[in-house]
């Protein structure tokens, strides 16, 4: 169910490329390119952290939703599909976080 909601949102974001920036916030972000999308993601990440340090669960929920939306917009701006991200997560399932991180570290020759 969660994956379905995320996939539907990612598909909606993709269709917004064809909308007018005057009527679509998503299109406005996409027109700003990956730099603008990354900046907005960073702002939302900060707001999510601040909400997480507070006591208001609803504020954290809202900020987390904003964060996920802006991540999907950034992915769309870079033509990276949600499916690719989900496949990466699936491939990591059952692997220790420490082991997975170590496998990505560049070893000196």
Buried (B, 14 or more C-beta within 10 A) or exposed (E): EEEEEBBEBBBEBBEBEEBEBEEBEBBBBBEBEBEBBBBBBEEBBEBBEEBEEEEEEEBBEBBBEBBBBBBBBBBBBEEEBBEEBBEEEEEEEEEEEEEEEEEEEEEEE
